Amino acid sequence: MSREHIFDTLSRQLQAHGISQAQLAEHLHLTGSAVKQMFESKDCTFSCMEKMCELVGLKLEELLHNTPKQAQLLESLTQQQEIEF
C-alpha cells in the first residue's frame, strides 16, 4: 500500500462527504495552499491524517483497511517473455 493509494482513498472520502479543501484547511488549522501542497506531495503527519479521518467519520485504521493494496508484483516471466528479454 502506498501513500498515493492512501491519499487517493482519503480524497474520495472527503469528496463523498462534500468536504471542500477550504473546510479541510479550517478543520486542520492550515491554509488552503498548505492543504493543496499536502495532497500534491502526498505527505503529512499521522496526527494530521487522523484529523482528516475524523472529519469523514473514520478511524485511521479503517482508512488503511479501505485503501486498495498495491498491485501484486510480477514474480516470474513466461517462457515467451524470457526469450524476448
N, C-alpha and C positions, 0 to 999 in steps of 0.2 A: 504494500500500500504506500503510495507516495503522497507527498504534500499536495501535489497537484490534484490528486483524486479527493483528498480531504477538503481542500478549499472549493473544489467544484461541487461537492456534495453540500457543503455549508452554504454556498452561494444559491444553490437550488432551494434549500430550506428557507433561506431568507426571502427569496422571491415568492415562494409558495405562501409565506405568511404576510406578503405585501410590505415587507420592511425595506425602506429606501436606504441608500447609502448615507443620507443625511441623518436619518433616525438612528442608524447603526453608530455613526460617529458620535451622536449625542449620548447614546447609551454607554459608549466606551470612553467618553470624555476625551475624544480626539477630534482633530479637524477632518473635514471631508477628504482633503488631499492625503492625509495620513492613512485613512481607511483605504483609499484608492491604491496607494503605494503598497499597503499590506497585502491586498488581494493580487496586485500585479507581481509582487515578489513571492507571494505565497509563503509568507513568513510572519509569525507572531509568537508571543509568549503563550504558555499553557493557560495562564490566568485570563488572558485576552480571549483565547479560544473558548474557555469555559463561559465567559460572559456572553459571547456570541451565541453559544449553545443555549444558555439560559433564556435569551431573548426569543428563541423559537421553541422553547419548552422541551429541550433535550438535555441530557447529561452528556458529557464528553464521551463517555463510553458508548452511548447509543449512537452518537455521530460516527464514531470509528467503526462500530458494528454495521452501520448502514452504508458505509463507504465501500464501493466495489474494490476488490483486490486487484492489484496489477495483473495484467495478462500473464499467464504462465510462460516461462521462457522455454524456448526450444531446447530439448535435451539431446536430440540426435538428428542426424541428417538421413534422408532417404538415400538409397543407393544411387539414384539418378543425381541427387544434389551433391553427393560426394564426388561423382565423376566430373560434374561441371565445376566443382570447387577446385 
